[in-house]
């Protein structure tokens, strides 16, 4: 034949070697010619087998290669143990001949592999795994015709599980994975190899409870193999949050779905790194095992875990990295010369996992026989030799040091675990027992909390409490520091729960005084602090100036000393809790005036002590707590979340509302760290019926802004609606009352002369100002402000028009105002549209009087004058050219007003109950 024929030396003069010799000898088109055998059996020496001589034993290989001129060696010993193969390969490397190996003998004689598939030596041949014998009948019994769901189906373990499972004629394979490319590749391969097996790919994140629930509901799987996991130790050390979310919470979500939808068998693919874990990854896998055993106690589903070591060829394996380093000329990096690991082929691992599922009775942890651990240094040297190089000569080896989370050796089980054999010779188990895992419930709750911020210290601390983490000195220090901080927080929390905490409230206005009284009535020792001496002196005398505070409660708390009031901010250093309730007005440019907040924060910072809880309740824009207050408080060197605790909680005061007083309205709280949120929540839980934690102070601040923006926008809508109805000569009050009868989809607001109170008119402008800093124009919110201002202007113009109809001008007209509070039955005039109307009327030389039973006096600071309420008399009413009802106080006799006044503009529909034709009443 044409061409050069390479001489071949066959190692192994047994049946397999004989077949290789026969095939090579009789292939006329082949380029290989056998020259003889190598065999350690002395009785075969110098014998002819298949016409070829046995030339010597393995030790003579280099000599025989040189003597015969052999260019290639084929190892034909498919049943030889791994140790023998390694020894032979070591000798063959000295011969400088090309080295190949014969695949499994069973595959050869059954025709599954042809001699053309004789291949290069691979690492798997040197590690040498025993062939896996499967109980096919037992496996088919729980897989055949069943729907099987595999998570991580695009990964190395998951995709091999799919290949192996497809051979057992399942009813359907459901391939669940997060990466679309890997799932697509797995699907295409399976459709090509197993065209008759129904299969469905599903792209899903196992951490998505709703999505996983829908998948389980749709397919109702009988068997689940959970192979999805983050397994790379160094990566998970740097990204511990992802390890927790995927390996723990994802497993919990899947297990709960399996229980809910009556899965028959659930198999978790675990790791030897779950034993005495030194890494975040290992600790999360151990918790996943606990979750499985815990679920087994309460479910009819058979939950089991399968624990094994490293898998050759898997994506997380170091072997592909070693090969790349060799291909690039080295060096090859090894962490430590004594590093050992268990290894298993991916095919072998998948087969044993499936077999373990057949053995499942529920609650077991199955342990696969991994053989002897492999020295990583030996593995690297063999890889270098298999690549045709000499270790240390052609390719250097460098030691990089043990990485965070790594151990020199791994173990497959805990010392205290009872290991017993199963019916399969290569599978052992830790038998099911009544599982009690102290702290597991709390751990899962903590990790599931939406405000848990997943710092490395927090994760390490909580994992260490439940599973133990055998860490290096740096991490031990981190855990200690975290424990110290947790201890500080716990001391604060204990004082809150025991009502032993001292509470300071800064700002004793409409928000602060009710809050101070509530906390004092709850049982805390409360100190109220205000810069206004007149307020403090009134309170010391037992005089109340806030309508929503009960006079008797206030006097009793002041007399008993449970509520003290002062102007001395130095007392803050003795407090456990400080609640800031100072004003937050807008300046003339409708921009936030934070001077009160910054001043209060500076006073707190000067007196800040470790363990104090600081809560901002002042209405403000999202970001104030973090961007303004936090830097001020941390300027002295203490850190929020570790040394002190900072949160924001929006006040939800509704003056005059007897049904929803302070303490009866749900309290939203958002801390700058999870422990800050926890401390703030526990504080308010002592005095408030419902506490709602949110993820951050920004979210809590936005909650408050949204609530009032919602109201102001809807009030603007009805004010615009009122203007339109007046133009169309329709009764807006009749229409709104009719619309209010709809039991769904509508919340009725009513028109008026504008909007008042501190929050409703102010909050939307806080939000609009903040929105513009993000280059966002909040047109709808700004339009609402314009429309409500337009309602105020409409009342003034309506007054002028009606005066003109009577032949009078606004100048020198007598206007009588009924009500100046911004809403009914309260004494609050902040941002009241009535004051704006009075000011405009007086600027136009009208004579204005007002009556308000709740507001005896109003101030116009810039005009440096006081304005006093007058009596509601027939004389005052009859003497007015127009009576403007701007606030609909319940105690006013509107029948008398209607009977006496000549002309009335009713902006609140206060005269709705007046009977008969009343042409003198004009409603807006």
Buried (B, 14 or more C-beta within 10 A) or exposed (E): EEEEEBBBBBBBBBBBBBBBBBBBBEBEEBBBBBBBBBBBEEEBBEEEBBEBBBBBBBEEBBEBBEEBEBBBBBBBBBBBEBEBBBBBBBBBBEBEBBBBBBBBBEBBEEEEBEBEEBEEBBBBBBBBBEEBEBEEEBBBEBBEEBBBBBBBBBBBBBBBBBBBBBBBBBBBBBBBBBEEEBBBEBBEBBEEEBEEBEBBBBBBBBBBBEBBBBBBEEBEBBBBBBBBBBBBBBBBBEBBBBBBBBBBBBBBBBBBBBBEBEBBBBBBBBBBBBBBBBBBBBBBBBBBBBBBBBBBBEBEBBBBBBBBBBBBBBEBBBBEEBBEBBEEEBBBBBBBEEBBBBBBBBBBBBBBBBBBBBBBEBBBBBBBBBBEBBBBBBBBBBBBBBBEBEBEEBBEBEEEEBEBBBBBEBBBBBEEBEEEEBEBEBBBBBEBEEBEBEEBEEBBEBBEBEBBBBBBBBBBBBBBBBBEBBBEEEBBEBBEEBBEBBEBBBEBBEBBEEEEBBBBBBBBBBBBBBBBBBBBBBBBBBBBBBBEEEBBEBBEEBEBBBBBBBEEBBBBBBEEEBBBBBEEBEBBEEBBBBBBBBBBBBEEEBBBBBEBBBBBBBBBBBBBBEBBBBBBBBBBBBBBBBEBBBEBBBEEEBEBBBBBBBBBBBBBBBBBBEEEBBBBBEBBBBBBBBBBBBBBBBBBBBBBEEBBBBBBBBBBBBBBBBBBBBBBBBBBBBBBBBBEBBEEEEEBBEBBBEEEEEEEEEEEBBBBBBBBBBBBBBBBBBBBBBBEEEEEEBEEBBEBBEBBBBBBBBBBEBBBEBBEEEEBEBEEBBBBBBBBBBBBBBBBBBBBBBBBBBBBBBEBEBBBBBBBBBBEEBEEEEEEEEBEBEEBEEEBBEBBBBBBBBBBBEEBEBEEBBEBBEBBBBBBBBBBEBEEEBEBBBBB
